[in-house]
Amino acid sequence: MFRYEVTRTRPEYLRGAMPPKVAQRRIQEILCNGELLWKLRPRSYGRANILVAHALNHDLECLELEYPTFMTR
């Protein structure tokens, strides 16, 4: 279940961790920085953060998060 061979994550490392849905909500709050996701528009995204990383589509898919493509690099 934890794919230890790949991640080296053990069940005991996750005891006391925040639930996935709470983590998803918190990540979305950090990315949007108080802006409503549906209000974000190209060149007019207010305080929301531009997300920069390698293989973002895969990361966002794994986190089950949606973020506008114009806000990613």
HUDA-V755211 format. One record per residue. N is the residue number from 1. RES is the residue in three letters. BURIAL is 1 if it has 24 or more other C-alpha atoms within 12 Angstrom, else 0. Layout:
n = <N:N>
res = <RES:RES>
burial = <BURIAL:BURIAL>
//
This chain:
n = <1:2:3:4:5:6:7:8:9:10:11:12:13:14:15:16:17:18:19:20:21:22:23:24:25:26:27:28:29:30:31:32:33:34:35:36:37:38:39:40:41:42:43:44:45:46:47:48:49:50:51:52:53:54:55:56:57:58:59:60:61:62:63:64:65:66:67:68:69:70:71:72:73>
res = <MET:PHE:ARG:TYR:GLU:VAL:THR:ARG:THR:ARG:PRO:GLU:TYR:LEU:ARG:GLY:ALA:MET:PRO:PRO:LYS:VAL:ALA:GLN:ARG:ARG:ILE:GLN:GLU:ILE:LEU:CYS:ASN:GLY:GLU:LEU:LEU:TRP:LYS:LEU:ARG:PRO:ARG:SER:TYR:GLY:ARG:ALA:ASN:ILE:LEU:VAL:ALA:HIS:ALA:LEU:ASN:HIS:ASP:LEU:GLU:CYS:LEU:GLU:LEU:GLU:TYR:PRO:THR:PHE:MET:THR:ARG>
burial = <0:0:0:0:0:0:0:0:0:0:0:0:0:0:0:0:0:0:0:0:0:0:0:0:0:0:0:1:0:0:1:1:0:0:0:0:1:0:0:1:0:0:0:0:0:0:0:1:1:1:1:0:0:0:0:0:0:0:0:0:0:0:0:0:1:1:1:1:0:0:1:0:0>
//
